Amino acid sequence: MKSHARVVVIGGGAVGVSTLYHLAKKGWSDVVLLERKELTSGSTWHAAGLLPLFNMSYSVGQIHKYSVKFYQELEKETGQDVGFAKVSNIRLAMNQDRMDEYMQYKGVADTIGIDVKVLTPEEVVEVWPLAVTDGLIGAIQHPDDGYIQPADLTQALAKGARALGAEINRNTTVTGIKRTPSGEWLISTDKGDITCEHVVTCTGSFARQTGKMVGLDIPVIPVEHQYIVTEPHPEIMKRKEQGLPEMGVLRGSDGAWYMREERGGLILGPYEHGAPACYVDGPSEDCEYELFQEDLDRLMPHIESAIERVPAFGEVGIKKVYNGAIAYTPDGNPIIGPAWDLPNFWLNEGHSFGITAAGGAGWQLAEWIVEGEPTIDMLGVDPRRYGDYCTKSYLVEKNEEAYAHVFVTHFPDEERPAARPLRRTPVYDRLKDLGAVFGQSFGWERANWFAPEGVPAEDDWSFRRSKYFEHVGNECKNVMENVGILDLSGFAKARISGPGAEAFLDNLVANKLPKKVNRIALAHALNTRGGVHSEFTILRESDESFYCVSAGGFQRLDHDWVKKHMPADGSVRFDHLTNAMGVLIVAGPKARELMKRVSPYTDFSNAAFPWLSAQDIDVGLAPCRAVRVNFVGELGWELHHPIEYQLHIFDRLMAAGADLGIKPFGLRAMDSLRLEKSYRLPGRELSIEYAAFESGLQRFVHPNKGDFIGRDALVEWQQKGFNYAFTTLEVHDVTDADALGSNPIYKDGKLVGRATSGGYGFRIQKSLVLAMVDPALSEPGTSLEIDILGKIYPCTVLEESPYDPNNERLRADG
C-alpha cells in the first residue's frame, strides 16, 4: 500500500469503485481505494441490480441517466461483461393520481433526455404477457432501462480503474482518520498509514462509524430489504426455448413491489411498512456478505398483490429469500458531495439505489473534486441539505419511513409525518389554533396554509389544484387588501464580523455591499463557474459587522460555503444566529398602520424608513429589528427579534391588527405571491447550471465592482453566449392543473426550455410559470407551449413582475 496519495476512497462497493474509476478517468491516477474485506462484500453483493431511471428529483434523474449509459460504455472499454440486460422497465398505474405522477415525471425526463413511453393496459400485456390488466388505467415504460449484475459491474469498474493507474487495497481496515498540521488527512489502517489531500467515504452501512472518526454525524442508517427468488416457471422456460425476449422489470407501484425474471423464475422485491432500521450502531467488525433472517409475514400483502397482477408468481415455489441492509437517508436520496466544516472530505453515502446511482455519483463527485464544482445541480443530493437535528432516533424513524415510501405517490406538496413535529418556534401553537396546516423544512415546522373555521386542518395532496386552493387564494387576497402575518423564523441567520469582514464579503458576493449602516442588499455568491451557489440578504450593522440571512432549507449549505472561504488569519468571525432569532413578516397595504400601532415611537414613513433599510424598534415592550423588505411584493416589514420575545410580538401584532383584517398566511400563499413578482428561488431559478445573468440577475451582479468569486468565469460565459434566459409565462386554458416546475417548454414541438417554478397567481388571476428558455424566445409576447401532466397548453411570455411591475405597492407611502 502506498504511504501517500492525492485521494483515498474508503469502501469497495459499486459506489466506491466507481468513484475511484472516475477520479482516475479525470486524470488523477494517484488515487487509492481501501476496502476492509473483499470488493462488493457489503450491500453490493446482495443488491438486485435494478437500474430504475425513474426519479422525481432533477439531480438524481441525471445521475441515473448517466449510469445507464456509462455502464454500457464501460463494458466496451474494459472488455469485461457487466451483465447488463436492457429489458426495459414498466411502471403500472391503478389510479389517476399515480398516472399524474408519471406524467409529471415524464416532463422531467423529457427535459433531461430520458426516453419514456406511455402505455395503455393492453400494451402492458403485450410486453408482459404473464400480467393481467385488472384495475390498470395505464403505465409508463423506460425502453433503455433494465438490470445489471452488481458484482460484475464492480469488477469491471475495478479493472478500468487499475488500468488508469489507481490502486485498490482489499482486506485493509481503516482504524482512524485525522487532519495533520499541514492540512492533509492521515488515514490509519491495519496495514499501515497513508496520507492524502482528499478523503472520499463510500462506506455504506458503516457510514456513521466512518463519520465518527472525524466528528461527523452522517445522516445515514440502513433498513432491511427483502426480496424473493422463485423456482423456474414453465411459461417463462417455454418463452426462453422459443427465443422470445425477456420480459422487462415490472413495477406494481400501487402494490409497492418490483418483479423481474431470474433464471427462468421470478424475483419479487416488496417495499413494506414495518421494515426495521438495522446497524443503528454500525455493523460488527467481522461483518461480510451478511444477511438477516427473512420475515415473510411482513411481505404477505405484497405477495398477494403480486399474485393478483401476475398469477404465475403464485404457481412456483420459493428458492431463496434475501434480507440485507440498504443504506437510507431521511428523504431516500443519496448523500453526494462535500462534508460540512471539513475541507477536502467528501461523502458518497446513503445509496438506497446504489447500483443505479454508482456511475453517476462517481462521475459528479470526481468533477467536484478535480474541477472544484459539479457540472449538474446537485442540491437534491448535497450532504448539507440536512442539519444537526438528524439525531440517531430521528434517522431511525425517518429512514424507515423513506423505505416504506419508495412506491407511494410522490405529490409535489407531500409532507411526510414521521419524527414530527420536532423544531417548533414559540408561535407554533398560536398558529395551530388559527388553523395552520404545517409542513417541514430543515426540521422546522412551517405553516403551509390555514384552514378557515369549519374546514378540517388536513392536507389534500395532488398534482392538480387541491382542496386548499381556494383557502390559499383567500390568504393572498387578504395580503393584497389588508395585512397578513407569516412566521419565517426558519431563515438561516448569521453575523459576519471583524476587521476583514467587509473585504471578505465583497469577494464572496457579486453585488455591492451596502455602504451605509442599516441598509440592506440582496447579494448572490457565485461558484467558480459563474452560476449561483447561494443567495443572501446582507444588512450592514456597523463598519465591521454584517447580518446575513438566507433560505432556511440551505442553512448548512450556505453557512458551510461562507466558513470554507473565510480567511485563516482570524480577521473574520462567524456567529450562527438561526436558533436565537425569530422572524415574523407583516405585509399588505395596512402594514404601516399596524406598525404605527405596535411601535408608536417610530416613524414608518418612506422618508424616515425607506425601502431596503432597517431600524431597531420596540414592538410592544420587546426589542426588534424591523427590515423593510419582503418576498411577496406588498408594503411590509420583516421583524427580526430575539426568539424569547416572539409570543409577545405576535400577540401585540394580532391584537393591534384585529380591525385591520390581520390574518396569518402560509408558505403556499407566499409562493403564489412571489411568482407574480417573478422573484427567483435558490434551487429553482437560481442554480449552478445557469449563469447568474441567465437567471436575470443583472441588477445584482456587478463585474466592474472588483474581483469576486466567479467573476471572470461569468464574463467569459457571457462572451461565449448564453443558452437560456429567465422568463415569466402566462399559461392559457388551464382549469385544474398548474405547472409545478421541471415542465418541458416547446416552440412548434421543439424543446426550447424548462419551467423552474409554477402555480396560480391569485392577485392577477393567471396561471404562471417561471422558466429558463432559449434567449431568442424570451421577448414579451412570444407564444410557446408547455406540457402539464401530459397535456400541451399554450403560454405567452410576460413582462417581468406582472403584478405591480413598478413596485408602487411595495414602496407605498402614507
N, C-alpha and C positions, 0 to 999 in steps of 0.2 A: 504493500500500500504506500502511496506517495505520502510525503510529510507536508506538502503544500499544494494547494490547487486554487484556481480562480473561483470555482463554485463547488460546493459539496451538496449533493442531493441525498437526503435521508429517506429511504423507503424504496423497495424494489418491486412494487406492484406496477400495473399498467400505467398509472398516473406518474409515478416517479421515473420510470424508464423513459416515458415519453418526454418528460421534462429534460432529462439528460440528453436524449437524442436531439431535441430541438435547440438546446444550447449549443451542442456541437455543430449542428447544421448551420447555426448563425455564425460559426467561425471560432467559437470559444471551445477549443479542443481540450484545454486544460481543465477538465471537469471530471469529478469523481462521484460515484454513487456508492453508498453504504447500505447494505441490506443485512438485517440481523439474522435471517435464516436463508432460505432459497428464494429466488425470484418467484413471484406470484403466490407465496405461501400465506398471504393474508386473505383479504376478501376477494382478490382477483381470481383465485383458483376455483371458488365455488360460484362465481358470477354466471348468470345465464347467457351473457354475451349479447344481449339485445342492443340495437342501435337506433333508439327512437329519436327521429328528427323533431318530433312534436315537442314544443315547449313554448309557453306563453311569454317567456322572458325574451326580450330582444337580444340581450347579451348571450344567454345560454343557447338560443336558437342558432346564432352564428358560430358558436363553439361546436355545437353538434354537427352543423353543416360541414365545417372544416374536417372534422374527424372522419366522417363517412367517405369524403373524397380522398383524404390523405391515406387512409388505410389501404385503399386500392393501389395508390402510387407506391406505398411502402413495399408492398409485395413485389412490384416490378423492380424497385431499387435494390432490394436485398436478395431477391431470388428465393425468399422464404415464404411459404404458404401461410397466410394469416387466417385461413378458414372463414373467409367472408362469403356468406350466402346471401346474395341480393335477391330476396324472395318477396320483397315489399312488406308493407305494414298497413293493416286495415283497422281503423277505429270505428266502432259501432255506436250508433245513437238511437236511443229509445224515447227521447222527448225533445221538444223544441229548444229548451234551454241548452241541452247538450249540442244540438246542431248549431245554435247560435255561437257557442264556444268554438266549435270547429270553424265556422265561417269567420269569426274574429281572428282565429289563429291563421287561417288561410291568407287573410290580408297581411298579417305579419310576415308569413312565409313568402308571399309574392314580393314584398319589399326587399327581402334579402336573398332572393333567388332560389328558393326551395320549391320543388315541384310537388303540388298537392292536387289530387283528383277527387272530385265529389262523386260518390256512388249512390245509386238507388238500392233498395233492399234486394231487388232482383239481380243487380250487378254484383252484390256481395256474394251471393250463392254461386255466381259464375266463377269467381276467383277462389271461393272457399266452399266447395261442393258439400262438405260434411256439416255445414252450418244450416240452420233454419232461419226463416225470415220473421217468425212470430214476434210482433211488438216492435220491429225495427221501423224507423222512419227514414234512415239514411246512414251514410258513413263517409269517411274520407280515407284516401289511400296515398301513401308515400311510395311511389314506384322504385325509388333509389334506396329504400330502407331494407333492413333485414337483420341478420345476426352474424356474429363472428366468434371464433374460438379464442377466449381470453389468453390462455397460455401461449398459443401460437403467436398471437399478436405481440405479447410481451417479449417473446424470444426474438421476433423479427425486429422490434424496436431496439433490443439489446444488441443484436447483430449490426444494425445500422449505426448505433451509437459508437460501438467499438471500432467500426470501420472508419469513423470520422475522428478517432483519436481519444474517445472517452474511456475512462477506466471504471470497471464495476468490481466491487469487493463484496462477495457473499459471505455469510456466516461471520459478519462483523457487527457487533452490537455497540451502539452509541451509549456511553455512560455519563456524558456531561458535555455541556456547551457553555462557553463564556467568552465575553469580549476581552481582548488583550489591550494593553495601554496604547498600542499603535492603531487600534480601531478594527483590527481583523478579528475573526472568530477562531477560537481554539476548540476543536471537537476532540473529545477523548473517547476512545473505543477500547474494546478488549484486545485489539491488535496494535494499539499504539495511538499517538496523537496526530492530528492533521490540522493545519491552519488554512484559512481561506478568506477571501474577500466577501463572498456571499454564501448564505446558507438557504437551502430550499427544503422545507419539510413536506413530505408526501407520505405520512406515516399512518394514514387510515385510522384503524381502531386505537392506535397508540397516540393520536394527536394531542390529547390533553396531557399525557405523560411527557411528550416532547416539549410542549409549551411550558410546562412547569420548570424545565431546565433553564429557561431564560426569563421566567416570571410572567409568561403569557397565559391567560385563561382562555384557551381557544374554544369557541362555542360549538364543539362537535362531540356528540355521543352517539354510538351506533344503536341500531334497532335490529331485532331479529327478523329475518326474512326467510320464508319457507317457499319452496316450490317442489312440485311433484313430477316425477318421471314415470311414465306408464310402460307397460309391456307393449309390444307391437300390436297394431290393429290390422285385421285382414284387408280392410278397404285401403288403408294407406300403403300396405305392402303391394296390393294389386296395382295401385297408381304407379308405384315405383317400377314394377315389372312392365307396365305399359309405356314407361318412359315419359310419363306426364310430369309437368313441373311441380316442384314442391310448393305447397300452399304457404301463403305469407304468414307473418306474425299477426295473430288475431287478438284484438284488444276489446274485451267486453267492458267498456268504461263504466257503464251503469251497474255492472256486477263486480267491478273492481278486480279484474284479473286479466292476465295475458296468456296466450296459448300459442305454441308452435310445434311443428314436427320435430322429432328426435329419434333417429334410428328406427324408423317405422312405427314409432309410438308417438306420444304427445308429452309436452311439458306444460304444466299449468302453474302459473305464478300468481297467487292471490295477494292483495294488499288489504289485510283485515284490520278491523278495530280491535284493540287489545293486544297487539303485538308489543312485547315489552322492550324497553331500552336494555342494553346489555353493556358489559365492560364499563360500567359507570365510573369505576376507579381504574380502568385500564385492564388489558389482558394480562395474564401471568407471563413471567419471563420466558417460559418454555413454550408459549403458545405458537403453534404451527399447524396449518391445514386443519383448523379446529372447526367443529360443528357442534350445535346444541341438539338436545333431544327434541324430536319432532312433536308437534301437538296438532293432530288432525282435527280435533274437536273445534279448534278456533277457525278452521278452514271450511267447515261444512257448509255454511251459507254460500260461499263462493264456489264450492264444488257443485252444489245443487244448481246454482246459476249457470255454471259452465255446461252441465249436462243438458239443461234446458235449451241452451243455444247450440251445443254440439253433442247430440245424443250419443255419438260414438265414444265420447270420453267416458261414459258410464259403462261401456261394454268391455273394458280392458282392466287388467289388474295393475296394481301399483308396484313398480320395480324398486323405486328409491324415493325417499323424501329428504331433501336437503334443507337444513335450517342453519343459516350462517349470519354473521354480523355484517351489516351495511352501515357505513358512516352516514350520519344525518346532521343537518343544521335546522334551526327553527323554521325556516321557510322552504326547506328542501333543496335549495340551490347550493352549489359548492362554494368554497372559500378559495379564491384565486387572487393573489396579489400581495402587496407588502404588508407586513405586520405593523401595527401601530407602535410608535415610540421607540422602535428599534431600527437602526439603519442597516440596510443590506440583509435583512432577514425576511424571507418570503414564505408564504403559505400556499399550499396546493392540497387542501384538505376538504373533508366533508362531502365526498363524492357519493351520493346515493345512486347515481347512474355513471359510475366511474369509467366503465368501458366505453360508453358513448362519448363522454367528455374528455377522456385522457388525451386524445390527439390535439383537440382544440385548446385544452387547458395548458398543455406543454408548449404549444405554439405561442399563445399570447403571453405566457409568463416569460418565455425566452425573449420575446420582443421587449417586454417591460424591463427585464434585467439588462439586456445588452444595449438597447436603444434609449432606455430611460422612460419610455412611455409605451403603453399598449397601442395597437392600431385600431381597435374597436372599443366602443363604450362598454366598460366593464363594471359599471355601477351595480348591476344586478348580482354580481358575484364578489364584489370587493369585500375583503375581510372586515373593513372598517364600517360596514353597514350595521354592525352590532356594537353594543356598549357593555359596560360592566354590570348592567342589570341581568346579564345572562349568567345567572348562578347555575350551579350543578342541578339543583332542584328544578329550576326554570327549564333547563335544557331537557331534562327527562320528560317533563310534561309536553313541551313544545315539539320535541323531536318525535315522540310517539304520535302526536297529532299530525305532524308533517307526513309521517309514513302512512297513516290512515287516510290522509287527504290526497294521496297521489292521484287517485282516479275521481275525486269529486269534481264537479263542475266549478272551474275557477272563474267566478264572476269578477268583473273589474272592481266592484265595490265590496268584495268579500272581506269580512273581518273575522278571523278565527278566534274562538273563545278560550282556548286553554291558557292557563297561567295569567289570567286577568280577573279583575283589574290589579295592576301592580304599581306603576308610578302614577300618583294622583296629585294634582295641585289642590290647594286648600278649597277652591271653589267647586270641586268635583261634585259634592253633594248638593250644593246650591243649583248647579246646572242640571243634575239628575232630577231634582224636584221640579224643574221647569220643563221637563220632558226630553232631556238630552238623550240621544242615541249615540253611543260612543264607538269610536274606532281606536286603533292603537298605532303609534309611530314611535320607534326607538324606545319602546317600553312605556311611553306616556299615553294615558287615556286622553283622547281629544274628542270633543263633541262634533260629530259629523252633521247632524241635523236635529231639529227639535220637533217632537210630536205635540201638536196642539191638544188642549184638553179634550178628552173623549176619544182620542186616537191612540192605539197601542204604541208604546215606545219600542217598536220592534222593526228591524231592518227587513227590507224586501229586495233581495239582491237580484239583479237582472242585467242582461246585455242591452236591454231596452229601457224605456222610461219607467222607473219604478213607482210604487205606490207613494213614495215620499216626494216624488217630483213636484207636486203642487205645493207641498209644505216648504220645500226649499225655495220655490218661486216666491212664496209669501215672505220668507225671510229676506230675499233680495229686494222685494218691493218695499219692505219696511226700512231697510238701509237706505234706499233711494228717497223715501218720503219722510222718514222720521230720524231715528238714530238706533243703531244696533251695537251690541257689545259681544266681543269674541275673546275667548281665552287662548292666547298663543304663547303660554309660558314655556312650552317645549322648545322654543327657539334656542339654538346654540349661542351661547354668550361668553365673551372673554374680554379681558383687558390686556392690551399690549402696551407696555410702558418701558421707560428707561431712556437714557441719553441717545441710544441708537435706534429707538422705535420708529421715528419718522423716516429715516433713511431706509430702514428695513422694509417698512410697509410700502414705501414709494417704489421699491424694487420688486415687491411681491405682487402688486396690483397694477392694472393697466390704466386706471383713471387717476386723475389728480386728487391728492388728498385735500380735505377741507382745510382752508388756511386759517379760518377764524375759529376760536373756541365756541363750542355748542353749535357748530354747523355740521351737516352730515353729507355723505356722498355714497352713492351706490357704486361699488367697485368690484371688479372681477379679477380673480387670479387665474392667469392662463397657464397652460402646461407649456413645455418647451417647444411644442409644435405649433402653438398659436390657437389651440382650442381652449374652451372654457373648462377649467377644473373646479372652481368654487366661486360663489357669489357672496359678498359681504356688504352689509350696511355699516359704514365706519363713521363714528361720531368722535370728533376731536374734543377731548375733555380738558386738555391743557397742552402746553408746548411739548410735553414728553409722555402724554397718555392718550390712548385711543380705545374706545369701547366698540367692540366688533360683534355684529350679530349675523348669523347665517341660519340656513334651514335646519330645523331640529333633527330631521332624519339623517343629516350628514354631519352630525356633531363630531364624531370621531374622525371621519374623513377630513373635514375642514381643519380641525384643530391639529391633526397629525401633519397635514400639509404645512401649516404655519410653523409648528415646532421643528420639523425637519429642515426648514430653511432658515431658522434663526441663527444668527452668528454665535460662535462658540466663546466669544470674549466676555460674555456676561453683560453686554450693553443693552440687551433687550430682555424684558421679563414677560412671562405669560402667566396670567391668572385665569383659571376656569371659573366662570360665574353662573353657568347654566342653572344649577340647582339652587343657587342663592337668590336669583332674581326671577320674579314673575313678570308677565306681560299681559295686559288687557288692552284690547283695541276698542275705541269708540269711533264710530264712523256714521255719517249721514248729515243732512242739511241742518239738523238741530244739535249737532255735536258741540258747536261753540256755545250755545246757550246752556247745554248740560255742563260743560267745563266751567263756565262762569259761576254756576250754582255751587259746584263742589269745591271750587278753588277761587273764592271771591277776591283774593288779594293779587291775582294775576291778570294782566291784560292780554286777552286772547285775540286781539285784532290782528289783521295782516301786518300792519305797521310794526306792532310790538312783538308779534310772534309769527314770523313769516314761514312759508312752506320750506321744508328741508332745514329746519332749525330745531333746537331743543332747549328746554329750561327746566331747572329744578323747581318744583312747585309742591304745595301741600294739597292733597285730596282728602277733604275732611281733616283729620288730625295726622294723617300719615304722610311721610316724605315720599316723593315720587319724581321721576324724571319723565317729563312729557316730551315726546318727539313728534313733530308734525310731519307725518308720513304714513302711508298705509298701502295695502295691496289690493284695495277694492275700488279705488277711483272716486272716492267721495271725500268731502271735508272731514277731517278726523285727526286723531292723535293715537300714537302708541304710548301706553303708560307703563314704563319700566319701574319696578319697585322691589324693595326687599321682600322676599316671599312671605315673611311673617305678617306683613300688613295687607295681604291680598283680600282677606274676607272683609276687613274694614273698608277698603277702597271699593270693592264690588258692591257692598251693601249701600254705601253712600251714593254710588252712581245709580243703582236701581231705584232707590228712594227718590232721588232728585229728578230722575227722568220719567217718573211714572206718568205725569201728564203730558210728556213729550212723545209718548209712544215707544219708549225704550223696550227693546226685546233682544234676547240673545240670538245670535246666528252661528251657524257651524261651518265646518270646512267645505262641505258641498256647496254652500252658498258662496263662500269666498272664491271657490274655483270658478263658478259661473261668472262672478263679478270681475275676476281678473282676466277671463277670456275676452270680455267686452272691451277691456283696456289693452289687449294684446300684450299683457305682461308675461314675460318669459319665466319658466321654472328650470332650475338646475335638474339635469337628468332628462329633461324633455326638449325644450327649445335650446337649452344651453348644454353643450356636450363637447367632449374632446374630438368627436368626429366632425364637428363643424368649426370652421374658422370663426373667431369672435365676430368678424364683420359679416359673415354669412348669417349669424344669429341676429343681425341688425343692431349691433351694439356700438355703432359709430359715435354716439353721444358720450359713451362711457369709456372709450378706448382712445388713448392719445399717444400715438407713436412718436410725436415730437416732444413729449414732456421729458425725455431722457430714457435711459435704459431701464427695462423691466423684463421679468421672465417671460419668454415667448415673443418678445417684440420683433426681433429680427426674423424669426420664422413666420410670424404673421405677415410682415411686409413682403417677404418672399412669396408666401402663399397668395397674397393679393396680386403680386406681379404676374404669377402664373395663371391667375384667373380662378374664379370660384365656380363650383358645381351647383351650389344651392343659394337660395335667397329666402329669408324669413318672410312669410306672408300670413295674412288673416283672410279667411274664406267664409262666405255665407253658403250654406248648403240648402238647396231648394227642395221642395216637395217632401220634406221629412214629416212623418206623422207620429212615429213611435220609437225611433231608434236614432240617436245622435252618434256621431263619430266618437271613438274612445281613445284614439291615438294609435299609431302604427298602421293606420289605414293607407292602402296604396292610392295614389292620385294619378290620374291619367289625362292625356290630351289626345283625343281621337284614337283611343285604345292603346296608346303607348304610355308606359310607366314614366312619369316625369317628377315624382316626388313622393313624400310620405307625410301623413299627419303626425304631429308630435303631441297634440292635445285636442280634445273636442268636447263639446257639450252644448247646452242651451243657454243663451243669454236672455234672461228674463226681463231686463230693463228695456232692451231693444226688440225683444221677441223674435229672435233669429237663432237658427241652429248654426253654430260657429265651429270653425276649425282653425287652429294654429298649425302651420305646416312649413316644411322646407321643400321648395320646388326649384325647377330649372329657372335660373335668373331671367331668361328670355320670356318666361311666362309669369312674372311676378308683378306686372303692372296692374293697377286697379282697373277693374272692368273685364279682365281676361276670364274667359269661360273655360272651366276644367270639369273633370268628373272625379268622383270619389266612390270607393267601394265601402259600403257599410253593411256588414253581415251578409255579404254575397250579392247585394243589390247595388246597382250603379245609380248614383244621384248626380244631377248637375250642380255645380258650385261656381261661385264667382269671387274673384279676388277683390277684397275691400281695401279702402284706405286703412292705415294702421289706426288702432284705437277707435273703433266705430262708435263707442259710447263716449260722449264728451271729448272729442278729439283735441280740443284746445285747452283741456284741463280747467275749464271755468268753474266747475263744481268743486274740484279738488282744491283750488286756490281761492275759493269764495271768501269775500269779506262780509262783515256785518257787525 
